[in-house]
Amino acid sequence: MARVLQEEERWRSMKQKKSRGSTSSTSKYYIKINEDEIANDYPLPAYYKTSNEETDEYIIFDSGLDVQDIEDLPRSMLHDWALYNSDARLVPLELLPLKPCAEIDVTIFGSGIMTADDGSGYICDGDSTHSSTGSGASAIEGIPVFLSAIKEWVIEFGSSMISISIRTDMAWYRLGKPSKQYAPWYEQVLKTARLAISIITLLKDQIRVARLSFADVIKRISDFTKDHPAFISSNAEVVERYVVVHGQIILQQFSEYPDDTIKKCAFVVGLTKKMEEKHHTKWLVKKKKLLHRNEPNLNPRAAIGPVVSKRKAMQATTTRLINRIWGGYYSNYLPEESNEGNHCEKEVDEVEEQEENEDDDALEEKLVVPEKTQTPSSRTRQNKSSSVRGAVLVQDDEDDFPAIYLVEYMFEKIDGTKMFHGRMMQRGCQTVLGNTANEREIFLTNECMDFQLEEVMQSIHVDIRSMPWGHQHRKENAVADKIDRARAEERKKKGLPTEYYCKSLYWPERGAFFSLSYGSLGLGSGSCHACKLKEGDSDREKFKLDASLASFMYHGTKYSIHDYVYVSPYYFSSEREAEIFKGGRNVGLKAYAICQLLEICDNKQSKHIDASSFRVKVRRFFRPEDISSEKAYSSDIREVYYSEEMHTVSVDVIEENLPSHIKLRYSTGQLNDDSTSRKKKGKCKEGEIDSESAKMKEASEGNRLSTLDIFAGCGGLSEGLEQSGVSFTKWAIEYEEAAGDAFKLNHPGSLVFVNNCNVILRAVMQKCGDADDCISTAEAAELAASLDQTELDNLPLPGQVDFINGGPPCQGFSGMNRFNQSTWSKVQCEMILAFLSFADYYRPKFFLLENVRNFVSFNQGQTFRLTLASLLEMGYQVRFGILEAGAYGVPQSRKRAFIWAASPEELLPDWPEPMHVFAAPELKISLSKSLQYSAARSTTRGAPFRSLTVRDTIGDLPPVGNGASNTSLEYQGEPISWFQKKIRGIMDRLIDHISKEMNELNLIRCQRIPKRPGADWRDLPDEKVKLSTGQVADLIPWCLPNTAKRHNQWKGLFGRLDWEGNFPTSITDPQPMGKVGMCFHPEQDRIVTVRECARSQGFPDSYKFSGTVLHKHRQIGNAVPPPLAYALGRKLKEAIESKSLSS
């Protein structure tokens, strides 16, 4: 006992020395023996399995805590643990370096039961690695957790004790006994650690350590008896192989030993040389250990939970264009070098060099001006000329480098000053593209101003480009582009000035790049298209009154007597306060008040006529929610009530005009018993379109865009777009079989390829004879060749596809920064490359990318910007933005990023206007350091309709219990709310009203959560419960109160939904301890069902899902809400119809 205590004290002493850095290795490189060298020492491949419901370590530890030193991280114990890779395959711990290294090509995760580290549990002589789940093992009371990527591991030891710890970016974990499954994998590490201790002991006993060579030590080890804790073999060759291939464990223990003669002995030198002779990798050791605590958990348990996916990483199949753009970027930039000004700064230096080489006298040369010419077409300064539709450099006081302007026209002022009017052209690095832009491409803007000709520094060459459009021109455009790039490179080598080109208009206020209007550029006529746009905008902002007092213009809209208008809801709030619902996210938000314009008041006495001072008389209509919450629930959301209540309001409280197709139906009754002014009541429908979506779905396929949906999932995006009447999904590609089956069930007219999109793209390009333009893996080529003839015949061909849409797998973009310390080889596995390659090869009229909100900021915005750059390089017009699904008729918060692309021959769709009030800020995208863009306004000031609630969504569904599994039920009642009627449609049976089954403890917890808004784990009593197994457990999960202060009290975990609130973001696996913990029904003791989740996403009750309960939840959680897709589809349809009318 005394010896053990002595060892513990010595171990602590070594640990303190280590933290002071006194014994750290100074080796520059870490030698990692490759896996094939050690494979035979480990069991056959196996995969991690568990029945535990594990908690993400990110829930337990505070990722926002400012921890600078890794030694300050929290410390815990880990029992019953296992280590595995991203495919959940068990892997040896020694594959991970014992030092922080750059460019590590292995990622290891872990799971286990976490407890507090009480300082006990060291492995001493005689201890075994029997698992903590072995026979007779006592149950460990702790938290089952899954860990983020393990960043390093350390071995701390004494002569009779060993302690091994692992570190993630969140915490240190000292390893207790492994799980039964993983025990054989851990035995090798302990065996090698014991061997190192035995070698150190052996050397320490020598009078002169240098006398024992590497071979001598190997001989001594082979002499160990079988009962020795470090016995390997009696065969010296076997011993040497073992020592060498596991050498880093041994070397690390030697490097931590406080005796320099031991650390630098002949054995260490010999071992290092032997290791270098083996199949190995050398990693550069980093001087500083960095924490990445803001990165989400990449552990496969976080992404898919118990659902096993057959998806495996395959390098993306790409066209040469996409490969060149992305590969070129990653060959020139490291991930951390995302300074958007890099290109521009380089360019400034070049301009300054040119200026310094110019003769100063040349700047003073007078311009040659033809006499009596009011708008000359050109001006020459020595060998430099300024011409209409040419480009010039002008010094910009606000920037470090000259601005580029396109000369629209020239003129002469009365005093004889020679002037020109120019439109600003921005370098790509000055736009949202940043350093992903082509250094030669510049973009026209709508910023314009006048300059004196003497302010021109020099003219530059800008080619206003228009390339032939379509898939049939891809090859000739590629050849022309290759010649152009080679010519530019040659000019660059010779030091000649850069020749720029321009083919797009950048309009940051609209978050878009548009095709150039070639007919309106540089006409030299004294008019400017950008000026006209500004004048039009200014004119629209003006308030104009018709002389007859029958109408007025406000914000570009004409308002006439008897029109129906939207009025700010807060204008009436002081007169009539609506009931406040507690517990909902949308508390206090109101839809616009609806009024009828009765009279335009004569404001003759007013000196200034503007919107704030001019008054109009209106009749107010009331909404069901103005009366009561029950009335709101049972009434059509579009229904309003007539009243005799009149108001005189200022014009500036009017938000917008209503559509002209309001229908009025009158009935008797009264709005409020004590309001005599409201005794007459009538009903009208606001924008009544009961059967609109049904009519859209029945529209002729011939008038729709032939669509290819990639990463189609169960079909949410296709469903909404088809409802809008704009598209028909003829083809869909989905890799997951269950999701593909669901798509087939709901879109029987579509050809669904349940396959890897990389294989499909390769097969199409091979079929069309374009294999030379296709970059793919041998595996993709082999699988493409193995497709049967029917599949090959069904593949869509270029020219057949009008519209491509889809959402590349979002797991990589949900903040998971896989590009940190990454290489191009890893980027190539991103499916967005394949998605963009489909667009490049097919060149459809329209293209729509959907992804999670973080897509625009993921990887420091590089992925987002490269996507825009790729589409622009193809010749597309591009628009980008973030939308909140809750503002488009979805009863949940769900923010999604979208990128529209339209061919230069089409109109680029605009964003849909928000229709429902929803508590969300303006969702902005940073365009530059000082500029941001929002695709849609915030609805905090109102919207046409109120927000939808949980009661609106699922209030009519029959009660079911925990683990309900009957997939077909009777509805047991009529739909009540407008949403329920719309979502139920003509269904007479309720399908998929099934729920995940909770374990006994979580069910008890659910039963003890009060059935009231806002109730969650904090309402659980602090007591223990006895389970049916006899085990006693805490009712309050142990980790929550201990970490509540750092995590906003863990609001929502084990939480009930609020009838009058909305759903949280739909996820792929609802669970009470998950990222979105509010998953209990408002009144029933269970997790929300599959059908309830589907309704929260806006899927009609007729929509079918496939597979297990977990598969179905996953399909719903990954889907685009159909109502949001519908709204996008309507704007696309508008764009197509507008173009048709204009032509």
N, C-alpha and C positions, 0 to 999 in steps of 0.2 A: 504493500500500500504506500509506504514511504517512497519507494522508487517511482511509482506512478505519479505521486504528487510532485516529486522532484522533476520528473519529465515534463509535467504540465507547466511548471514554473519556467523551465528552460525553453519550452515551446513558445510561451508568451514573450519571453525575452527575445527570442529569434524574430518573432512577429513584429515587435517594436523596432528592432534593428532594420527589418525589411521595409517598414513604412517610412523610415528615415532615409531609405535609399542607399544605405551603406554597403549592402551586399549585392546589389543588382548587377546583372551581367552587362557587360559593355559590348557584347558581340553585335556586329552590324547585321548579320543575317541569321535567320532561323531556318534550320534544315528540317524539312518535314518529309519523313519517309512516306512514300506513296502507299495507298491502301492495298494495292496488290501484293506488297511485301509482307503485310501483317494479316492478310485475310485468313490464312490457314490457322492462325492462333485464336480465331473467334468462331462462334457458331455460324451455321448456315443462315442466309438472310431471313429475317422475320420482321413483322410489322407490329407497331404499337397498338395494343388493344386495351380498352378500359370500359367499365360499366359506370364509372363515376361521372357525375355532372361537374365538370371542372370550371373554375373561375379564372378569368383572364387576370394575370398578375397586375395589369394596368388598372384594374378596379381596386386592387388592394393598396397599391403604392401610388403616390402623387407624381405624375409625369411632369407637372408644372413646377415642382419644387426646384429651386435654384441650387443644384449640387454641382460644385466645381471639381471636387476631389473624389475619386472613386472610393477612397477609404471612408468617406462620410455617408456612403449608401447604407440603407437599412440592412440588417443581418437577420437571417432566419435559418431554420433547419429544414431539410427536405427529406422526407421518408417515403418509402414505397415508390421510388422514383424510376424513371426510364428516360433515355435520351434517343432522339430520332431526328431524321431530316425532314425536308418539306414534303416528301412523299410518305411520311410516317414510318419509314424503314428504320429499324434500330441500327445505331451506328456507334462505333467506339469513341469514347471521349478523347482519346489521344489523336484523333484526326484534327482536332482543334489545337492551334498553337498555344503554348504556355506563356507566350509573350504577345503583346499587341503588334500585329503585323499589317502591312499594307497589302491590298489586292488579294485578300483571303478568298479562296474559291470554294469554301465549305461553310454551310450554315447548319448549326445544330440547335435543336429546341429540346425542351424537357417538360415533363409532367411529374407530379408527385403530391404528397400531402405536406403542407407547410405548417410548421409550428414555430413557436418562439425559440430562439437559440439560448439555452440556459447554461451553455458552457460544458455540457456533458456529452457523452456519446463518442469519445475518441476511440479509434480502432487500436487495440493493444495486441500484443503477442497472444496467440491462441484464439483470437476472434476469427470468425468466419464471415463469409459474405452471404450467409443465409438471408433470404429475402424477408422483408417485414410482413409479407402476406403468406409466409410459409406456415407449415403445420404448427399449431400451438402458439403462434404469434399473437400477442395481445393487440386489440384494435387501437389504432392511433387516433387521438382526437385532434383534428386539425382541419385545415381547409384544402380540399383538392384544388390544385391550381395547374394551369399550363403557362409556361414561360415564353417570353420573347427570345430572340436569338441570344445564345450564350456567347459572350465576347472574350472570355478568358477563363482559365482555371488554374488553381494553385495547389501545390502539395506542401503541407506543413508537417514536420515530422520530428521525432526524437528517436532515441535508440530502440524504444519499445512501443511507440505510438505513432499513428498516422492520422492526419485530418486532411480531407480533400474538399475544396470549396469551388463553386462555379459562380460566375458573375454575369448578370445581364445588365442592361442599361438602367434597370430599376432597383436591383438589390443584389446582395451576396447571399448565397445559399450554401450552408455546410451540409455535405451529403451524409445522411444516415444510411440505413440499409436499403438496398435497391429493391425493386419489385421482383417477384419470383421469375418473371419473364426476362428481366434484364440482368439478373444476378451473374450469369455466365459471362456477360460482356464486361462487367465491372471487375470480375476476378482477375483478368489480365492486367488491369491498371494497378490493382493492389499488389499483385504478385511482383510486378516490375518495381513498384515503390519499395517493397520489402527487400528486393534484390539490391536496389541502390543503397539502402541503409546497411545491408550486410557488407557490400563492397567498401563503403566508407568506414565501417567498423574494422574491416580487414586491413585497410590501408593505415588507419589510425594506430593500429597495433604495431606497425612497422617502425623500426628505428629510423630508417631512411626510406621515405615514401618513393623517391625517384628510382629506387632499385627494382620496384615491381612494374614491369612493362604491361601493356595491354594483354599480351599473350599469357603472361604470368597470372594475371588476375583471372582470365578465362579458365586456366588450368585449375586454380584454387576453387573456383565456383563448381567446376565439374566434379570436384572431390566432395562436395556437400552430400550428406546422407539424405535419404528420401524423407526423413522426418524433419529435416531442416526447413524453416519457413520460406527460404528462398531457393529451394531445390528446383532446378530446371531439368537437368539430364546429366547422366554420367558421361555422355559423349561430348567432347570439347567442341566439335564442329557445330553441334546442335545448340550448345550454350552460346557460342559466338554469334551465330545467326540471330538468336533471340535477343541478346544484348544489343546488337547493332540496330536491328529493326525497331526496337523499342527504346533506342538510345536517347531520344529527347527527354523522356521522363527521367532517365538517369542523370543526364547532363543538367537538367533543371535543378534536381536535388543537390547535385554537386555545387552548382552556382550559388545556392542559398546557404551552403555550409560556411561557417565563419572562419575557417582555417585556409589561408591562401595556398599553403603547400598541398592541401588536398584538392582545392579548386583547380590548380594548374598542374596537376601531376601527369606523369607519362600516360597513365590509363586514359585520362580525359583527352589528351592529344591524339592518342591512338584510336580511341572510339570515334572522334570527330572525323578523322581520315577515313575510317572504315565506312561511316555513314555516307560520306560523299561518294563512295564507290557504288552504293546502292541506288535503286530507282527512287529519286527524291525530287523535291521542289525547294528552291531557296526563296524565302520571303524576306523582304526588307523590314527590319524591326523599326517600329515607330518610336520616336523619343517621347511622345506625349500620348497618354490614353484619353481619348475623347468620348464623352457621353452624348448619345443621341436620344434624349429622353422624350422628344416630341414625336418620334416615329411610332405609329401603331404597331401592334403585335402581328408579325408575319407567320406565327405558328399556325400550321394547318388546322389546328383545333379551333382557332379564332375564325377562320374563314368558312369551314364547312361542318364543324362539329362532328356528330356521328355519321353524317352522310358521306359516303366514300365516292369520290369522283373518279372516273376512269381517264380524265383529262391528264395528259402529261405534256411537259414543255417540249415544243418543237420550234426550231428556228423558223421565223415567219417566211412564207413564200412571198417574194416581192418582185415588182417590175424593176428594171434597171434605174428608172427615174427615181423611184422612192429610195432605193438602196443608195443611190448617189447622194441624194439630199441628206438623208439621216446619217449615212456612213461618213460623208464628208464633214458633217457638223461634228460628230464625235471624234473624228480624227484630228480636228483642229481645236476643240475645246474640251477642257476637263469640266466635270460637273460643277465644281465650285467656281469656275470662271464664267459666271453668268452676267457679268457687267454689260448692260445693254449698250454702253457707249463705246465699246472697244473698237468697232469698225470705224465709227465716226471720228474718234480721236486719231486713228491712224491716217484717216483721210485728211484731217486738218493739217497734219504735219506735211503731207504731200503738197497741199495747196500753198502753205507757207513757204515751202521750198521753191515752188514755181514763182511765187511773188518775189522772193529774194533774188532770184536769177534774172528778173526783168530789169530793163534799163529804167531808172527812175524818170528820165526825161520823157519816156514813152507815155507815162501817166499824164503828162501835161500837154500832150498833143491835142489839138482841137478836133472836134468832131466835124466830119464833112457832111453838111446839111444842105440838101437841095433847097433852093429858095422857094418861098411861097407855098410850101407843102404842109398842110395842116396835120395829116396823119401819115408821116413817112413810114415806109415798110422796113427800112433798115438804117443803122448808123454804124460808121466804121471808126475805130480808134487804131491808127497805125495798122497792124496786122490782125487786129481783133475787131470783130463785127458783132453788132446786136441787131437781130432781125426779128420780125414778127413770127411767132411760133418757134423762135429759137429760145435757148436757155442761157441765163447769165448768172454769175456769182455776185452777190451783194453782201457787204459786211452787215452782220446782225449783232447789234449791241447786246442782245440778251443771250447770245451763244458764243462759244469759243471759236466757232468756225463759220465761214460764210454761208449765207442762205442761197438756195437755188430758186430762181423764179423763171417761169415761162412768160415770155413777152406776149401779151394779148394784143396790145396796140400801142402806138406812139402818138404823142401830141406835143404842141408847143403852147406854153402859157402866154398870156398877154405881154408879160415882161420879157419874152423871148427865151425863157428857160426851157430847155429840151427835156421832155419827160417821157416816161413809159409807164404803162399800167401792167402789172405782172401778177400771176397766180403762183403762190408758193408751191414748190415741189420738195417733198421731204425724202431724205435718205431712209432706206429701210430700217436702219438702226434707230431712227427717231420715231418710228411707228411702234405699234404693239409687237411687231415681229422681233424687235431687239436684234441680238446678234445671230439670229437664225436667217436673217434676210440676205439675199444675194447682194454683195457689195457694189454691184453695178446697177442694180434696179432702184429707181426712185419712183415716188408716187405723187401724183397730182393731188392738190387739196383745194378746198373752197376758200382758203384764206388769200385775199388779194389786196393790193395797195399800189399807190403811185410812188415812183422814184424819179429823181433827177438822173439823167443819163450819165452824168459825171460820177454817180455813185457806183456805176458798174465797174467791178474789178476785172472781170474778163468773161468772155463767152465760153461755154462748154458744149460738148457734143451730147445731145440727148436724142435718141431714136424713139419717136412715138410709134409704138409697135402694135400691129394687129395681126394675129396669127390665125390661119384657117382653123376652124373648130370641128371637132368630131373624132370618133374613134378611127375613121378611115384616114385621118391626117396625122395620126400619132407618129408613124415611122418617118415621114418626111419632115415633120417638125423636130423630131429627135435628131435627125441628121443635120438640119439647119442649126439647131442649138449647139450641137457638138462642134461644128465649124466655127460658130460664133464664139464659143468658150475658148477654143484653141487660139483664135485670132486675138482675143482679149489677153490671154496668157502671154502670147508672143509680144504684144505691145507693152505689157507690164515688165517683161524681161528687158526690153529695150529702153525702159524708162519713159515711154511715151505717155501723154495724158490719157486718163481713163475715158472710155466712151460709154456713156450711160444709156439706159433704155427705160421707157415708161410705158406701161400697158394698163394701169389701174388707177382709179381715184380712191384715195384714202379719206374716209369720212368718220373720224373718231366719235363725233356726237351721235352718230347712228350705229356705231360699233360695226363698221362694214368696209369692205373694199368693193367698189363698183367698176364695171367696164367703162372705159372712156367714151365720152360722147364726141367722137372725132369731128363731127360736123360743126361743133360749136367752139373749137379750140383755135386760138390765135387768128381770128378772122381779120384783124386789123381794121375793123369798121368802127371802132370807138365804143363798142358794146362788149360786155363781159358776162358770161353765163353765171359765174359765181356772184357777181353783183346783183343780177336779176333774182337769184335765189335769196340773197339777203334782203332785197327790197320786198320780195314776196312774204318772207317771214315777218318782217317789220310791219307790213301792211296787215297781215293776219292778226297781229297783236293789238291793232287799233280798234277802238270801239266806234262803230259807225251807226248813226241813226237814220232811218228812212224818213223822208220829209213828211210822209203821210201818217207817221206814228203807228204804222201797221206792222213794222218789222225792224230789226236791227241786226248788225253783224258784230259778233264777239268771238275772238279766238278763231277767226276764219269760218265760223258757222253762222248761218242765217237763222234767226229766231223770229217766228211770226205769231200773231194772235191765234190762240187755240192750240198752239203746239204744246206737247208734253215735255217737261224738262226735268233733269236731275238737279237737285239742290243739295248743298252741303248738309249732311244730317245733323251737324252740330249747331246749325242756325236755330233749330227748333228745340234743342236739348234743354234749354232753360225753361221752356214753356211746358214741356212734357218729357219727363225722364223715363226712359225705358228701364225695365227691371234688369238688375245686374246679376248675372249668373256667376257664382263662385266656382273656382276650380278649373275653369276653361281658359285655354290660351288666348282666346279671342274676346276676353272680357272687355266690355265697353265699346267694341267696334260696331259700327252701324252701317247698314246699306244706305245709299243715297235716299233722301226724301224725294217723293215724286209729286210734282205740281203741274197744274195746267196754267199756261200763260193767258190771262184774261184781258189785261189792259196794259198799255205802255203809257206811263204817267207823263204828263206835260211838265217838263222841268225848265220852263222858260226863265225862271228866276235865277237858275244856276249859271254862274259865269263860265265854269269849266264843265264840259260834258265828258265824263269818263265813266267806266264801269262801276267804280266805287260810289259815285254820287248819283248815278241815274237809277231811278226806281221803276219797278214794274209790279203790277198786281197779279197775284197767283192764287189758285185754289189748291189746297193741300189734299193729297190722298194719303190714306194710312195703310200701313203694312200689317199683316197678322201679328208680327212680333211687337208692334206698338201697343197691342191689346193685351196679350199674355203669352207666356211660353207655350202653354197648351195649344193656343190658337195657332202659334207659329208652327208647332209640330204637326198639326193635323191639316194645315192648309197648303195649297200649292205655293211654292216659293215665289212664283211670279204674280200671285194675286195681290191686288191692292183694293182699298175701300174708298168709295166716293164720300166726300163730306162737303158741308157748306162753310167750312172754315177758310177764311180768306186772309191773306197776308200781303203787305206791301214790302217788298224786299229790294235790296240793291242788286244790280246785275252781276256783281262780282261773286255772289254766292251761288250763281248758276254754274254747274260743273259741265254739263253737256246736254245735247238734245237727245230725246228718245227716238227710237225707230218709229216710222210713220204708221206701222201696222198694229197699233194698240186697239184692242177690242173691248167694248164696254157691254156689260150685262147688268141690268138693274134689278134689285130685289128690295123688299121692305125690311125693316129692322133698324136697330140703332147701334151705334159704335160704343157708346158709353152711357149708362143710365143717367148719370148726373150732368150730362153735357147736352143742353138743349140745342146747341148749334150743330150737333152731329146726329140728329134724329133720322135724317134721310141717309140711307146707305146704298151704295151700289158696288158691284164688283167688276173689276177689269183685269185682264191678263196682260202683264208687261212683256211684250215681245213673245206672244204665244206661238210656240213652235213644237206642239206636242209630238207630231209624227215626223219632224224634220229628219232626225237621224235615221229613222226607219226608211224614209224615202231615199235618203242618201245611199243606204246599203243596197237598195233595190235598183239603183241607177245602172244604166247600161255599162258593162265592162269596157265597151269600145271607147267610151268617153273618159276612161280613167288611165292613169299612168301605169304602165306595166312595171311592177316593182319587184326588186330583189331585197329581201330582208336577211341581213347577215347577223350572226349571234342573236338569232331570233327569239330564243327562250320559248316561253309558252305563247307569245304572240301579242303582248299588250300594245306594242307600238303599231303593229299591223292592224289590230282591232280598231284602235282609235282613228287611224288614217283612213281605213275603209269606211268607218261610220261617217266620216266627213264627206265622202263621195269623191275624193280626189284620186284614190289609188286602188289598185287591185294587186294583192301580193301573189304573183304567179310562181315565184320561187322563194324558198327559205332555206337557210343553212344553220344548223344547230348541232353542236357536238354532243351534248348530254342527251342520252336516249329518252329519259322520262320527259324532259322538256320538249324534245322533238315530237314525241307521241302526243303531248298535250296540244302542240301547234296543229298537228294533223287532225285531231278531233274537232278543233274549232275552225279550221280553214281547209275543209275537204277539197276545195278547188285548187289548192296550192301544191306544187311539187316540193316536197320537203326532203332535203339531203341531210340525214343524220350522220355527219362526218366532220372531219377537221377541215376548216375553211382553207388551210394551206394546201391540202390535197385537192380540193375542188378547183382552186385557182390554177394550180399546176395542170390539172386535167383539161381545163378549158383552153389554156394557152397552148398546150400540146395539141389539142384537137384542131385548133385554128392555125397551126403551123408557126406559132410564135414562141416556141420553146427557147430560142436564143435570147429572147427578151425577158426570160423568167429565171429568177435566182431562187433555187429551192434546195432543200436537203435531198440526199439520195433516198431517204426514207419516204419523203413526200412524193418523189418521182415514182418510187416503187409502188406505193399505195395508189397513186393516180392511175398507173398502168394496170392495176388489178381491178379497177371498177368494171362492172359488167356493162354490156352494150346498152342495156335499157337506161342505166344511169347516164352513160355518155350521151345518148341520144336526147335525154331530157335536159342536159346542161344548157343554160341560156347563152346566147352568143352576143358579141358586141353588135349594137344596132337594135337588139330586141329589148334592152332594158332602158326604161325611161327614168327610173328613180331607184337609187340605192339608199337604204337606211339601216341603222343598227347601232348597237352600243357595244364596243369592244369590252371584254371582261373588265369590270371596274375594280376588282380587288386590288390591282396594282396601283390604282390612282386614289384610293381612299386614304391618302396621307402616307402610304407605305413607300417610303423613298428608297426604292431598290437601286436607284442610279447612283447613290452615294458610293464613292470608291468603286464604281462599276466600270465595265469595259463595253465596247461596242458589241462584243459577242453576247453579252447579256441583254442589251437593248434589242438585239435582233429577235429575241423571243417574244417581244411585245406584239400582241395581236393587232394593235392599231396600224402597224406597218402593212400587214396583209389587207386590212380593211381599206386603207388608202390605195393600196395596189389594185384592188377591185375597181375603185373609182377611176384610177389612171387607165386601166385596161379597157373598161366598158365605156368610159366617158358619158355617163347618163346625163340627161338634162338637169336633173336635180339630185342632190346628195344631202343626207341629214345624219349627223353624228350626235348621239346622246350619251351622256356619261354623268358620273357623280359631280357634285359641285366642285370638289377638290381637284378635278381634272385641270382646271385653269391655273392652279398654283402648284400642283404636283411637280416634283423635280425642278423646283425653282421656276416653274412656268415653261421649261424647255419643251416638254412634250406638246403642250398646247400651242406654243408658237411654231414649232416644227410642223404641226398639223396644218396650221394656217398657211405656212410657207409652201408646203407640198401642194395644197389645193390651188394656191395662186400660181405656182409654177406650171400646173396643168392648164391654166387659163381660166379658172373659175372665178366668178364673183363670190365673195364670202361674207357671211354675217355671223356674229358670235354673241352669246348672252347666257345668262342664268335666269331660270324661271322657278317660281314657287308653285308647285302643283295645287296647293290648297287654295290658290286664287282662281283656279279654273274648274271648280266643282268637285274636288277631291277632299274628303273629310280628314285629311292628315297633312302633317308638315313633311314636305318632300322637295328638296331643292335639287334641281338638275341643270347641268350645263349642256348647251346645244350649239352646234355649228351647222349653219345652212350653207350650201354651195349651189350656185345656179350657173348654167352655161352662159357665155356672153350674149347668147341670142335670146335669153329668157329674162323675165323680171325676177329679181331676188325677193323672196317672201319677207314680209315684215313680221314683227312679233305680235302675237295676239294680245289684246287689251285684257287686263285682269277683270274677272267678272264677279268674284266673291271677295268680301272683306276677309283678310287673314292677317294675323299678327306676325309680320315678317318685315324686316328693314329692306331698303333698296339693296338688291344683290348686285354688288359692283365688281367689275373686272378692272384691274389696274392696267392702264395702257402705257403709262410712263410714270416717272416719279411724281408728277403733279397732276395727272389726268386720269380720271376713272369714267367708266361707262356702265349704265344700268339699262338692261333690256326692257324692263317694265317698271312702272312707278309703284311706289308703296301704296297699299290700300288703306292705310291708317286714316286717310281723309274721306274714305268711302269707296263704294263700288256698287254696281247695279244690284247685287244680291247679298244677303247675309251669308255668313259662313255656315257650313254644314256641320252638324253635331253627331256625336256617337249615337244619340237616340234617333236622329233622322236616319242613320245608316243601318242600325241593327235592332232597333226597338221592336220590330215585328217578328223576330225570329224566335222559335220555340225554345224552351229551356232544355239543356243537355248537361250531362255530368262530366266529371274528370275522366279523360281518356275515351270519350264518346267515339264509337267506331262505325255506327250505322250510316252508310254513305247516301241513303235515300230516305227522306222523311216527308210527312205531311207538313204543310205550313202552319196549320192550326189557327188561322186567322187571316183577315184581309190586310193588305198593306195600308199604312196610315199616312206616312209622310210622302211628300212629292218625290223624294229620292227613292224611297222604298217602292213606290209605284213604277217609277222609271226603271229601276234596277231589276225588279222582279219580272217585268214584261209579261209574257203570256205563260210563264212557267207555272205548272200545277204541282210539281214535286220539288222539294228542297234537296239539293245534292251537296255533298262535301261539308255538311255541318258537323265536322268531326274535330276532335281536339287531341293535342299531345297529352299523354298521361304523366302526371307528376308523381314523384316518389312519395312515400308516406309522410315524411317530415315536411316537405314543401306543401303537401295537401293540407296538413294540419295548420301550417302557417297561413295558408290562403284562407282557411276557414276562420282563423282568428283575426284577419284583417277586416276592420269595420266596413260596412257597405255604405260608404259616404264618399263624396268627392274629396280627392287629395289624400286619401288613406294609403299608407304604405308601411314599410317595415318599422318605422318609428312608432307605429301604433300597437306593435306587438308587446305583450307583457314580458317582463324580464323574469322568465321562469324556465324550468326544464320540463320536458315531456318524455314519457316512456313510450317507446315504439313497440310494435307487435313482436319484434325480435327480442325484446327485453332490454335493448340498448336505451340509454338515457341521453338525450340531446338537448342543446340549447334552442329555445324557440327563436331567439334573435341570433341571426348568423354572426359568428364570433368576429369576423373581419370588419363588419360594417360600423359598429360604434367606435372601434379603435381607429378608424380612418375617416370618420364622418367629417371632422373639422376641415380636413384638406379637400373634401369632395362635395362641398355644398350639401352636407348632411345626407348624401346619397338619395336625394329626392327622387321618388318614382320607383325605386327598387322594391319588388314585391308589392307594386302599386296597382290600385284599381283604376280603371277608366272612369271618366266622369261623363254622365249622360249628357250634360250640357257643354262639355268640352269637345276636343277633337282627338283623333288617334295620334300617337307619336309616329315617327317615321317607320314604315313597314320594313321589317327585317326578315332575314331568311330563316331564322330559328328563334321564335319567341320563347323566352324563358325568364323567370323572375329575377335571376341574378345576372342577366345579360346586359349588354350595352344599353338596350332599351328595356328597362325592367318593368315598365308599366304595361302589363299584359294580362291582368286579371279582369274578368267580366265585371261590370258595375254591381251586379246583384247575385251572380252565381259563382260558386267556388270552383273555378277552373280557369285555365288559360284560354284566350280567345280561339275560336275555331278557324278552320281553313276558310270557310265561307265568309265569316266575319272579316277576316284579313283581306279576302278578295274584294268584298264590298268597300272596305276602307281604301282600296286602290282604284275603285270605280269599275271593276269587272262586273258585267251583268250576271245575274244568277244562272243564266243558261251556259255560262262559260265553264268548260270542263278542265280539270287538271289531272295529272297522271302520276302513278307511282305511290309510294308510301306517304304518310302524313308529313314526314320531313321533306320528301321530294316536293310535295305540293306547297308547303310553306316556302321552300326555296324558290320555286317557280314564281310565286306571287311577290316575294321580297325582291327579286331581281328584275321584275317587270317595270316597264314604263306605264304609268297610269293611263288607261285608255282615254279619259276625259282630257288630259293634257295633250295626248297625241291628236285627239279630235280637234282641239283648238289650233294646233299647229297645222293640221291638214286643211282647216278652213281658210287660213291665211295663204297657204299654198294654192288653194283653189282660186282665191281672189286674185292672186298674182297671175295665174294662167288666164283667167277670164279678162283681166285688165289688158293683158297683152293682146288677146284675141280681139277685143273691142278697138284697141288703138291701131291694129293692123287692118 
